[in-house]
Amino acid sequence: MIIEFRCDRAQARLWMRRETLRVSDQDIPVQIAWTTTPGPRPAGLDMLFELERIVLRRGKAGDADRLKAIAERPRLGNPDVVVDFTTAARDPNRSARLYLRPRFNGQAGEAAALAAILAGDLPVIEIVNELDGAVMDRGHPSAEIAAGLSGGLETVMARTLSMLPPILSGAPRLVPQLAVPAASAPRNPAPFVLRGVATSIAKEIYRLCCYAPHWHVGWRYADNADVWRTGDLSGPAWNVLGDPGNHFYADPVPVKWQGRTFVFFEDLDHRTGKGIISAIEFDGKGPVGTVLPVLEEPWHLSYPFLIENNGELWMIPESTAHRDVPIYKCVRFPDKWERQGTLLSGLELADATITQHDGLYYMFGAWRDGTGGYSDTLAIYYAEQLLGPWRPHASNPILMDRATTRPAGNFVTINGKLWRPVQDCTNGYGAALGLAEVLELSPTTYRQAVRHLLKPGPLWTGRKLHTLNRCGRLEVVDGSRVQPKTTALLNSLRSSGRSSPREWQGTLAKPIARRLH
């Protein structure tokens, strides 16, 4: 197979240097056909991208950067597949079996993607077969790493490229029914870029004064008024699990084991930026004792998914920084865990969550291929045994939709129906939480429908909401709040016995002086 990218010479970007595309575990060669399409170009776009590179990316190159020298590659032959990234009419000389054209909010070309970003959001991406007009796939990317206009374009193109391999592999596509916004009129990019730079500087100042983001765990004893029954956050008031201020707690997972109930969670030290797994005991009235570290690795850990199997308790923490999905067995509850193996390797799969259905184990996770957002692409794997071997779903990646993809807690079964909580990242990472009913699940099919949407508000004081779990009467969620760095410092001083304002002022002066110098 030969794949040809048709690209506009006047909009040559670094991502166009790609020489292969991995399809069905094979590297398929890619050739470039350069063309020039008429039409206005945004004034000063290259200069604005350079400003973003210096300020937002601290000088690092990005795939949306200008390709300054176009290397003419030798043609490999007549292409089997053409992917046309331009606005030009279909080339009649290309007799490919597939002629694909990406569209952004319904329009082709880079300008359409930029217009959507300038209007304030990343576009819905569609891959259309120009031969018959069929939409081969559709998705809406998340913007966690989309810094500025160039970052937004880089994210959009990364996700566009990641949509191509499953189409070319012939895997059945579960095209999500997403509303496609109306195409935006081109705008002057300068005000957008300058606002983005100013916002970035403001965020840096904010980070000097506050820990951001600062997640915290909410808990309550809900009886029959839990979220799954009400479809909202009403019921008993939520309590917040206290933290030292310079650590945040997130991804709470409660479990009852050997007659004791503990809540496990990600425990991230803001000073190092690295997470471990910690736990605290609950006694039927609330937390008792102190937070106990239970699992640490040289790399970042989070989302401690727990599952009972064959009389043993197992943990599968998120380990995307190590590019694998590990599994640990509890050898002493709650604080001693031994790694028993690797369920999947060589991939980033965030928030792996397992359920049993029709005699098989299914693992859901937010998949990422090294580029693009972290929360917009769903992958499913299945196995006959917990320890594997795990096989990919026939339609992987299942769908790309920032509002319904990333796991947000354990599956639940209600009145014989399977449900899963999902992160809704439409308005930012972890901004809201959806309750999705699983309508169909097999090694070759998957369908779901979000029935309820939970947003932070008066019933939950967190600024965000992205995990939901329950064990018996105990229900847990998490959210984020503004956390001034001085709060953590003063808490530390009080706990160390320094209580006078003079002592506080002397201690506070040292880090301020160091920062000024």
C-alpha positions in Angstrom: 0.0 0.0 0.0 1.2 3.5 -0.8 -0.4 6.5 1.0 -0.2 10.0 -0.5 -0.6 13.2 1.5 -1.7 16.1 -0.7 -0.5 19.3 1.0 -0.4 23.0 0.3 3.1 24.2 -0.4 2.2 27.6 1.0 1.2 26.0 4.4 4.0 23.5 4.8 4.3 22.4 8.4 6.7 20.1 10.3 4.0 17.4 10.7 4.2 17.0 6.9 7.7 15.4 7.2 6.0 12.1 8.2 7.4 9.3 6.0 5.2 6.4 7.3 1.9 5.8 8.8 1.4 2.8 11.1 -1.5 0.7 10.0 -2.3 -2.7 11.5 1.1 -2.8 13.1 2.9 -2.1 9.8 4.7 1.0 8.7 3.1 2.1 5.4 5.1 4.5 3.3 3.8 8.1 2.8 4.6 10.3 -0.2 3.8 14.0 -0.4 2.2 15.6 -3.4 2.7 19.4 -3.1 0.2 21.8 -4.6 -0.7 25.5 -4.3 -4.2 26.6 -3.7 -5.4 30.1 -4.1 -6.9 32.1 -1.3 -5.8 34.7 1.4 -3.4 33.8 4.1 -3.7 35.2 7.7 -1.4 38.2 7.8 1.7 37.7 10.0 0.8 34.1 11.0 4.4 32.9 10.9 5.5 35.8 13.1 2.7 35.1 15.6 3.5 31.4 15.7 7.1 32.3 16.4 6.0 34.5 19.3 4.0 31.6 20.7 7.0 29.3 20.3 9.2 31.6 22.4 6.6 32.5 25.1 4.2 29.5 25.3 6.6 26.7 24.4 9.8 28.2 25.8 11.6 27.8 22.5 10.6 24.2 21.7 9.7 23.2 18.2 6.1 22.0 17.4 4.5 20.2 14.5 2.6 23.3 13.5 5.8 25.2 13.0 6.7 26.3 9.5 8.6 23.8 7.3 11.3 26.1 6.0 12.9 23.8 3.5 10.7 21.4 1.5 12.7 18.3 0.7 11.4 16.7 -2.6 11.0 13.0 -2.0 11.1 10.5 -4.9 7.7 9.2 -5.8 7.0 5.7 -4.7 4.4 5.0 -7.3 0.6 5.4 -7.8 -1.0 5.8 -4.4 -3.6 3.4 -3.1 -4.9 6.1 -0.8 -4.9 9.8 -1.1 -5.4 12.0 1.9 -6.0 15.6 0.7 -5.4 18.3 3.3 -6.0 21.1 0.8 -9.1 22.9 -0.5 -8.3 22.1 -4.1 -10.7 20.0 -6.3 -10.0 16.3 -6.2 -7.1 15.4 -8.5 -8.6 13.4 -11.4 -5.2 11.9 -12.1 -5.2 10.1 -8.8 -7.0 6.8 -9.3 -6.8 5.7 -5.7 -9.2 3.3 -4.1 -9.7 5.8 -1.3 -9.6 9.6 -1.6 -10.0 11.0 1.9 -10.4 14.6 2.8 -10.3 15.9 6.4 -12.9 18.5 7.3 -12.9 20.9 10.2 -16.4 22.0 11.3 -17.6 20.9 7.9 -14.9 22.7 5.8 -11.6 21.5 4.3 -8.2 23.1 4.7 -6.0 24.5 7.3 -7.8 27.9 7.3 -11.0 26.1 8.5 -9.2 24.6 11.4 -7.6 27.9 12.3 -11.0 29.7 12.0 -12.5 27.3 14.5 -9.7 27.8 17.0 -9.9 31.6 16.6 -13.6 31.3 17.4 -12.7 29.8 20.7 -12.8 26.0 20.3 -11.2 23.1 18.6 -13.2 21.9 15.6 -15.1 18.7 15.0 -12.9 16.6 12.7 -14.5 14.5 9.9 -12.7 12.2 7.5 -14.7 12.1 4.3 -14.4 9.7 1.4 -14.5 12.1 -1.6 -15.5 9.2 -3.9 -18.9 8.8 -2.4 -19.2 11.5 0.3 -19.4 9.1 3.2 -18.1 10.2 6.6 -15.6 7.5 7.5 -15.0 8.8 11.0 -15.8 11.8 13.2 -14.2 13.2 16.4 -13.9 16.1 18.7 -10.4 16.5 20.2 -9.6 17.8 23.7 -7.4 20.8 24.3 -5.3 20.0 27.5 -2.0 20.7 25.7 -3.3 23.1 23.0 -1.4 26.2 24.0 -2.3 29.1 21.8 -3.2 29.1 18.1 -0.2 27.0 17.0 -0.8 24.5 19.8 -4.5 24.2 18.8 -3.5 23.6 15.2 -0.9 21.0 16.3 -3.5 19.2 18.4 -6.1 19.2 15.6 -3.6 17.8 13.0 -2.2 15.2 15.5 -5.7 13.9 16.1 -6.5 14.0 12.3 -3.5 11.8 11.7 -4.5 9.4 14.5 -7.9 8.9 12.9 -6.4 7.6 9.6 -4.9 4.2 10.6 -8.1 2.6 11.9 -9.9 3.7 8.7 -7.2 2.3 6.5 -7.0 -0.9 8.4 -10.6 -1.7 7.5 -11.6 -1.9 11.1 -15.4 -1.3 11.7 -15.8 2.4 12.7 -18.3 3.5 15.3 -18.8 7.0 14.0 -20.1 9.2 16.9 -23.1 11.4 16.2 -21.5 14.7 17.1 -23.1 18.0 16.4 -20.9 19.8 13.8 -20.7 23.5 14.6 -21.2 26.0 11.8 -18.0 27.0 10.0 -16.4 30.2 11.4 -15.4 33.2 9.3 -11.7 33.9 9.2 -10.5 36.3 11.8 -7.4 38.4 12.5 -5.2 36.0 14.5 -3.1 38.7 16.2 -5.6 39.6 19.0 -6.1 35.9 19.8 -2.4 35.2 20.0 -1.7 38.3 22.1 -4.5 37.4 24.5 -3.1 33.9 24.7 0.4 35.2 25.6 -1.0 37.5 28.2 -3.1 34.7 29.7 0.0 32.5 29.8 1.9 35.1 31.7 -1.0 35.6 34.1 -1.0 31.8 34.7 2.7 31.8 35.5 2.2 34.5 38.0 -0.7 32.5 39.5 1.5 29.4 39.7 4.1 31.4 41.6 1.4 32.2 44.3 -0.8 29.0 44.2 -0.5 25.3 43.6 -2.4 24.6 40.4 -4.3 22.4 39.8 -5.1 21.4 43.4 -7.4 18.5 43.6 -9.2 17.3 46.7 -11.5 14.4 47.6 -15.1 14.7 48.6 -16.9 12.0 50.6 -20.3 11.2 52.2 -22.5 8.3 53.4 -25.3 8.3 50.9 -27.5 5.3 51.6 -30.2 5.5 48.9 -29.5 9.1 47.7 -26.3 8.3 45.9 -25.4 9.9 42.5 -26.4 6.8 40.5 -29.9 6.9 41.9 -30.5 10.7 41.7 -28.5 11.5 38.6 -27.1 14.6 40.3 -25.1 15.7 43.4 -28.1 16.2 45.7 -28.6 14.2 49.0 -26.3 14.3 52.0 -23.7 17.1 52.1 -20.3 16.4 50.8 -17.3 16.5 53.2 -13.7 17.3 52.0 -10.8 15.1 53.0 -8.2 17.3 54.5 -4.7 17.6 52.9 -1.5 19.3 53.9 -1.8 22.0 51.2 1.4 21.1 49.3 0.0 17.8 48.2 -3.2 17.2 46.3 -5.5 14.2 46.5 -7.4 12.9 43.4 -8.9 9.8 41.8 -10.5 8.3 45.0 -11.3 4.6 45.0 -12.9 3.1 48.1 -12.7 -0.7 48.9 -13.7 -2.9 51.8 -11.2 -5.7 52.4 -10.6 -8.0 55.3 -13.3 -6.2 57.3 -11.8 -2.7 56.9 -12.7 0.1 54.5 -10.0 2.3 52.9 -10.1 5.0 50.3 -7.1 4.8 47.9 -6.1 7.9 45.9 -3.5 9.7 43.9 -1.2 11.7 46.3 0.8 14.3 44.3 3.5 16.4 45.9 3.4 19.8 44.2 7.1 20.3 45.0 8.2 17.4 42.9 5.2 17.0 40.5 5.2 13.3 41.0 2.3 11.2 42.3 2.2 8.1 44.5 -0.7 6.0 45.7 -1.9 6.7 49.3 -4.9 5.5 51.4 -6.8 6.4 54.5 -9.2 4.3 56.6 -12.9 5.1 57.0 -14.9 3.7 60.0 -18.5 4.3 59.1 -18.5 7.9 60.3 -15.6 9.3 58.4 -11.8 9.1 58.0 -9.8 7.8 60.9 -6.0 7.9 61.4 -3.6 9.5 59.0 -2.9 9.2 55.3 -0.7 6.2 54.5 1.6 5.9 51.5 1.0 2.4 49.9 2.6 2.4 46.5 5.5 4.3 44.9 7.5 3.9 41.7 10.2 6.0 40.1 7.6 7.3 37.8 4.2 9.1 38.3 1.3 7.0 39.5 -2.4 7.9 39.7 -6.0 6.5 39.4 -5.6 3.3 41.6 -8.2 1.0 40.0 -8.9 -1.9 42.4 -10.5 -5.2 41.6 -11.1 -8.5 43.5 -10.3 -11.6 41.6 -9.9 -15.3 42.8 -9.9 -14.2 46.4 -7.1 -11.6 45.9 -7.1 -7.8 45.8 -5.4 -6.3 42.8 -4.5 -2.7 41.8 -3.9 -1.3 38.4 -2.6 2.3 38.8 -2.3 4.6 35.9 1.3 4.4 34.6 1.3 6.4 31.4 4.6 8.0 32.2 6.1 4.4 32.0 4.0 3.6 28.9 2.4 0.4 30.3 -0.5 -1.0 32.2 0.9 -2.7 35.3 -0.9 -4.9 37.8 -0.1 -5.3 41.5 -1.3 -7.8 44.1 -2.0 -6.9 47.7 0.3 -9.0 49.9 -0.5 -7.0 53.1 -3.6 -4.8 53.3 -3.5 -1.9 52.8 0.1 -0.9 52.5 2.1 -3.6 50.7 1.7 -4.4 47.0 3.9 -6.4 44.7 4.0 -6.0 41.0 2.8 -9.2 39.3 3.1 -8.3 35.6 2.3 -6.0 32.8 -1.1 -6.3 31.2 -0.3 -4.0 28.2 3.0 -2.4 27.2 4.3 0.2 24.9 1.3 2.5 25.0 -0.2 5.4 27.0 -3.6 4.2 28.4 -4.9 6.6 31.1 -7.3 5.6 33.8 -7.6 1.9 32.9 -10.9 0.6 34.3 -12.1 -3.0 34.0 -15.5 -4.6 34.1 -16.8 -8.2 33.5 -19.5 -8.7 30.9 -20.8 -11.8 29.2 -17.9 -14.0 30.4 -15.1 -11.6 29.4 -13.0 -8.9 31.1 -13.1 -5.6 29.3 -10.5 -2.8 30.0 -11.4 0.8 29.0 -8.9 3.6 28.9 -8.1 7.0 27.4 -5.6 6.1 24.7 -2.9 8.5 23.3 -0.3 7.9 20.6 2.3 10.3 21.9 0.6 13.5 20.5 -2.7 15.3 20.9 -4.9 15.5 24.0 -5.0 13.0 26.9 -8.8 12.7 27.2 -10.4 12.4 23.8 -9.8 8.9 22.5 -11.3 5.6 23.9 -9.6 2.2 23.5 -11.0 -1.1 24.8 -9.2 -4.4 25.4 -10.7 -7.7 26.4 -9.4 -11.0 28.0 -10.7 -14.2 29.3 -8.7 -13.9 32.5 -7.7 -10.8 34.5 -4.0 -11.4 33.9 -4.5 -11.7 30.2 -3.6 -12.1 27.5 -5.4 -8.9 26.6 -6.5 -8.3 23.0 -7.5 -5.0 21.3 -11.1 -4.4 20.4 -11.8 -4.8 16.7 -12.6 -1.0 16.4 -9.8 0.4 18.4 -9.5 3.3 18.9 -13.3 3.1 19.5 -14.1 6.8 19.3 -12.7 10.3 19.7 -14.9 12.5 21.7 -13.6 14.7 24.6 -17.1 14.6 26.2 -17.6 10.8 26.5 -14.3 9.0 26.4 -12.1 9.1 29.5 -13.0 6.8 32.4 -14.1 8.5 35.6 -14.6 5.6 38.0 -15.9 2.0 38.4 -18.6 0.5 36.2 -21.9 -0.1 38.0 -24.9 -2.4 37.2 -28.3 -0.9 37.9 -31.5 -3.0 37.2 -29.5 -5.2 34.9 -28.0 -2.4 32.9 -24.2 -1.6 32.8 -23.2 2.0 33.3 -19.8 3.8 33.5 -18.9 7.4 34.6 -17.0 9.4 32.0 -15.1 12.6 32.1 -16.6 15.5 30.1 -13.7 17.6 29.1 -15.7 19.9 26.8 -14.9 22.9 29.0 -11.5 21.8 30.0 -9.9 18.7 31.6 -12.0 17.2 34.4 -14.6 20.0 34.1 -17.7 17.7 34.5 -18.8 14.1 34.7 -21.2 12.1 32.6 -23.1 9.0 33.5 -23.1 6.7 30.4 -25.3 3.7 29.8 -23.4 0.9 28.0 -25.9 -0.2 25.3 -23.7 -2.8 23.5 -20.3 -4.4 24.4 -18.5 -7.2 22.7 -15.1 -7.8 21.1 -16.4 -6.2 17.9 -19.1 -3.8 18.9 -19.6 -0.9 21.4 -22.3 1.6 22.0 -23.0 4.0 24.9 -25.3 6.9 25.7 -24.7 9.6 28.2 -27.9 10.0 30.3 -26.9 12.5 33.0 -24.3 15.3 33.2 -23.0 16.4 36.6 -21.3 19.8 37.0 -19.7 21.4 40.0 -21.8 24.0 41.7 -23.6 24.8 45.0 -23.9 21.1 45.9 -20.2 20.5 45.5 -17.7 23.1 46.3 -15.0 21.8 44.0 -14.3 23.8 40.8 -14.2 20.6 38.8 -15.5 17.1 39.0 -13.8 14.1 37.4 -14.1 10.9 39.5 -17.0 9.0 41.0 -16.9 5.8 43.1 -18.8 4.0 45.8 -18.3 1.2 48.3 -21.4 0.3 50.4 -22.8 3.5 51.9 -19.5 5.5 51.2 -19.5 7.6 48.1 -16.5 9.6 46.9 -15.8 12.3 44.2 -13.1 14.8 43.6 -12.7 18.4 42.4 -10.2 21.2 42.5 -9.8 24.5 44.4 -7.5 27.5 44.6 -4.7 26.6 46.9 -2.3 29.5 47.9 1.2 28.3 48.6 1.3 30.3 51.8 -1.5 28.2 53.2 0.6 25.0 53.0 3.6 26.9 54.5 1.6 28.2 57.4 0.1 24.8 58.1 3.6 23.4 58.1 4.8 26.1 60.5 1.9 25.5 62.9 2.5 21.8 62.9 6.2 22.3 63.7 5.4 24.6 66.6 6.3 28.0 65.1 3.3 30.1 66.0 4.5 33.6 66.3 4.1 36.1 63.4 7.8 37.0 63.7 8.8 33.4 63.1 6.4 33.1 60.2 7.7 36.3 58.6 11.3 35.2 58.9 10.6 31.8 57.3 8.5 33.4 54.6 11.2 35.9 53.7 13.7 33.1 52.7 11.9 31.7 49.7 10.8 35.2 48.6 14.4 36.4 48.7 15.6 33.3 46.8 13.0 34.0 44.1 14.0 37.7 43.8 17.6 36.7 43.3 
